Every structure is written in C-alpha cells, then in structure tokens.
Amino acid sequence: MSDSDQTFQQLLEVEKEAASVVEDARAKAGAMIAEADRKARLSYNDRYKDAVAALNKEREAALAKLKDDYDDELACYQKELDAQVLNVGAFNTMARAFFLGAV
C-alpha cells in the first residue's frame, strides 16, 4: 500500500470517528432537550394547577361574599316590608274608584 493510500485510509478512519462523535453528540443533545422539555412541562403543569387553585379559591370567596350580601339585602327588604302598615280602607277606596270608574 502506497503512502497516499495509507493517508487516504487514515483520513477515512478520522472521518468515520468524527461522524461517530457527531452522532453521539446529537444523541446526547436530543436526550438533554427531551429532559429539559419534560422538566419544563412538569413545571408548567405545577404552576398551572397552582394558578387554577388560587383562582378557584378567589372565586369561592367572591361567591360567598355575594351570597352574604344578597342575604343581607333580602333581610333588609323583608324587614321594610314587614314594617309597612296596611291601609285596607285606602286600598278599597282606590280599588272601587279604579274598577267602578272604568265601567
């Protein structure tokens, strides 16, 4: 085998080795990217669940406050209605005037 053939053979071996190193690097990079993606997704899911839980807690508190406010308003309205004095005589007079006056 001539010197040029040996040199060419050595260059081919170096090229094969370089290709192997590049392929190993690609595989390692792919694994690192996949792991980083997995961790990012887990982190996102955790933060998403925490945010949803916080918003649900706020919603429940707001609903409870609205219910309490509604109950208070209804109680005040009922109290005002109960405090009204019925004037049956005035009602009867107005009813007669309305119904009998329309005929």
C-alpha positions in Angstrom: 0.0 0.0 0.0 1.4 3.4 -1.0 1.8 6.4 1.2 -1.1 8.1 -0.5 -3.3 5.1 0.0 -2.3 5.0 3.7 -3.0 8.7 4.1 -6.4 8.3 2.4 -7.2 5.3 4.6 -6.2 7.3 7.7 -8.4 10.2 6.6 -11.3 7.8 6.1 -10.8 6.5 9.7 -10.7 10.0 11.0 -13.9 10.8 9.1 -15.6 7.7 10.5 -14.6 8.7 14.0 -15.7 12.3 13.5 -19.1 11.0 12.2 -19.4 8.8 15.3 -18.6 11.7 17.6 -21.1 13.9 15.9 -23.8 11.2 16.1 -23.1 10.7 19.9 -23.3 14.5 20.4 -26.6 14.6 18.5 -28.0 11.7 20.7 -26.8 13.4 23.9 -28.3 16.8 22.8 -31.6 15.1 21.9 -31.7 13.4 25.3 -30.9 16.7 27.0 -33.6 18.6 25.1 -36.1 15.9 25.8 -35.3 16.0 29.6 -35.4 19.8 29.6 -38.8 19.7 27.8 -40.1 17.2 30.3 -39.0 19.4 33.2 -40.5 22.5 31.6 -43.8 20.7 31.1 -43.9 19.5 34.7 -43.0 23.0 35.9 -45.7 24.5 33.7 -48.3 21.9 34.9 -47.5 22.6 38.5 -47.7 26.4 38.1 -50.9 26.0 36.1 -52.5 23.9 38.8 -51.4 26.4 41.5 -52.9 29.3 39.5 -56.2 27.4 38.9 -56.4 26.5 42.6 -55.8 30.2 43.6 -58.4 31.4 41.2 -60.9 28.9 42.4 -60.3 30.0 46.0 -60.8 33.6 45.0 -64.0 32.7 43.1 -65.4 30.8 46.1 -64.6 33.7 48.4 -66.3 36.1 46.0 -69.4 33.9 45.7 -69.6 33.6 49.5 -69.4 37.4 49.8 -72.1 37.8 47.1 -74.4 35.3 48.9 -73.9 37.1 52.2 -74.6 40.5 50.6 -77.7 39.1 48.9 -78.9 37.6 52.2 -78.4 40.9 54.0 -80.2 42.9 51.3 -83.1 40.4 51.3 -83.4 40.6 55.1 -83.4 44.4 55.0 -86.1 44.3 52.2 -88.2 41.8 54.2 -87.8 44.0 57.3 -89.0 47.1 55.4 -92.0 45.1 54.0 -92.9 43.9 57.5 -92.7 47.4 58.8 -95.3 48.7 56.3 -98.7 49.4 57.7 -101.6 48.1 55.6 -104.2 50.7 55.0 -107.1 48.4 53.8 -109.6 51.3 53.7 -107.4 53.4 51.4 -106.8 50.3 49.2 -110.5 49.6 49.0 -111.3 53.2 48.1 -108.7 53.2 45.3 -109.9 49.8 44.0 -113.5 51.0 43.9 -112.5 54.2 42.1 -110.4 52.3 39.6 -112.8 49.4 38.8 -116.1 51.2 39.2 -114.8 54.4 37.5 -113.6 52.4 34.5 -117.1 50.9 33.9 
